[in-house]
Amino acid sequence: MNGIKTLFALLILFAPFGAFGAHNMADHGSHSAHTQNSVVSEGEIRGANLEAGTVLLKHGDIEALNMRGMTMQFSVKDKTALSGLKTGDRVVFTLEKEGADIVVTDIRRAP
């Protein structure tokens, strides 16, 4: 019983710091921006299939979508947006939710 009281006291004492820390991590750990309907982020092309209209992107954390950094394949809304891009290119891309899917609506070589 004494252990439970100690745990409860620690939770009450440190709970405000946990919320503060999480807020700061979200502000400093993300390289993406978002509006209500879209998210802009940066990444690297690891592969692309112009015929299928898909791109394999390695990206950092995308907080607005609760997505950790990973390499992931996305559908591209306009296949021609992949023209001129190649594996290894650093890119800036825009993601939008379309139903259950997340789609690249814009992708450009990073400056």
C-alpha positions as CSV (number, residue, x, y, z in Angstrom):
1,M,0.0,0.0,0.0
2,N,2.9,2.4,0.8
3,G,4.3,1.8,-2.7
4,I,1.0,2.8,-4.3
5,K,1.0,6.0,-2.3
6,T,4.5,6.8,-3.4
7,L,3.7,6.1,-7.0
8,F,0.6,8.2,-6.9
9,A,2.6,11.1,-5.3
10,L,5.3,10.9,-8.0
11,L,2.7,10.9,-10.7
12,I,1.0,14.0,-9.3
13,L,4.4,15.7,-8.9
14,F,5.8,14.9,-12.4
15,A,2.6,15.0,-14.5
16,P,2.9,18.7,-15.4
17,F,6.5,18.2,-16.5
18,G,5.5,15.3,-18.8
19,A,2.9,17.5,-20.6
20,F,5.4,20.3,-20.9
21,G,8.1,18.1,-22.3
22,A,5.8,16.5,-24.8
23,H,4.9,19.9,-26.1
24,N,8.5,21.0,-26.5
25,M,9.4,17.8,-28.4
26,A,6.6,18.4,-30.9
27,D,7.8,21.9,-31.5
28,H,11.4,21.1,-32.0
29,G,11.4,17.5,-33.4
30,S,9.4,18.1,-36.5
31,H,10.5,19.4,-39.9
32,S,6.9,19.6,-41.2
33,A,4.2,22.2,-41.4
34,H,0.5,21.7,-41.9
35,T,-2.7,23.4,-42.7
36,Q,-6.1,21.9,-41.8
37,N,-6.1,19.7,-44.9
38,S,-2.5,19.1,-45.8
39,V,1.0,18.6,-44.3
40,V,4.3,19.8,-45.9
41,S,7.4,17.8,-45.0
42,E,10.9,17.0,-46.3
43,G,12.4,13.7,-47.2
44,E,14.5,11.7,-49.6
45,I,13.3,9.7,-52.6
46,R,14.3,6.0,-52.2
47,G,12.4,4.9,-55.3
48,A,9.6,5.8,-57.6
49,N,7.3,4.1,-60.1
50,L,6.0,6.6,-62.6
51,E,3.6,4.1,-64.2
52,A,2.0,3.2,-60.9
53,G,2.2,6.8,-59.6
54,T,3.9,5.8,-56.4
55,V,7.0,7.1,-54.6
56,L,9.1,5.6,-51.8
57,L,10.1,8.3,-49.3
58,K,12.3,8.3,-46.3
59,H,11.0,11.1,-44.1
60,G,11.4,12.4,-40.5
61,D,8.6,12.6,-37.9
62,I,5.4,14.1,-39.2
63,E,3.7,15.1,-36.0
64,A,0.4,16.3,-37.6
65,L,-0.2,12.7,-38.7
66,N,1.3,11.0,-35.6
67,M,3.8,9.4,-37.9
68,R,7.3,8.5,-36.9
69,G,10.2,8.9,-39.3
70,M,10.3,6.0,-41.7
71,T,10.6,4.9,-45.3
72,M,7.1,4.5,-46.7
73,Q,5.5,4.3,-50.1
74,F,2.9,6.9,-51.0
75,S,0.5,7.2,-54.0
76,V,1.0,10.4,-55.9
77,K,-2.1,12.3,-57.0
78,D,-0.5,13.6,-60.3
79,K,2.0,11.0,-61.7
80,T,3.7,13.7,-63.8
81,A,4.9,15.3,-60.5
82,L,7.5,12.5,-60.4
83,S,9.0,13.5,-63.8
84,G,12.6,14.7,-63.4
85,L,13.0,13.3,-59.8
86,K,15.2,10.4,-59.1
87,T,16.3,8.1,-56.3
88,G,18.5,10.1,-53.8
89,D,16.9,13.4,-54.5
90,R,16.0,15.5,-51.4
91,V,12.4,16.7,-51.7
92,V,9.7,18.8,-50.2
93,F,6.3,17.2,-50.4
94,T,2.7,17.8,-49.5
95,L,0.5,15.1,-48.0
96,E,-3.3,15.1,-47.8
97,K,-5.6,12.6,-46.3
98,E,-8.1,11.1,-48.8
99,G,-10.4,8.8,-46.9
100,A,-8.2,6.2,-45.2
101,D,-5.3,7.0,-47.6
102,I,-2.5,9.6,-47.3
103,V,-1.6,10.9,-50.8
104,V,1.3,13.0,-52.1
105,T,-0.4,16.0,-53.7
106,D,2.9,18.0,-54.5
107,I,6.5,17.0,-54.6
108,R,9.5,19.1,-55.6
109,R,13.3,18.9,-55.3
110,A,14.4,20.6,-52.1
111,P,16.3,23.9,-52.6
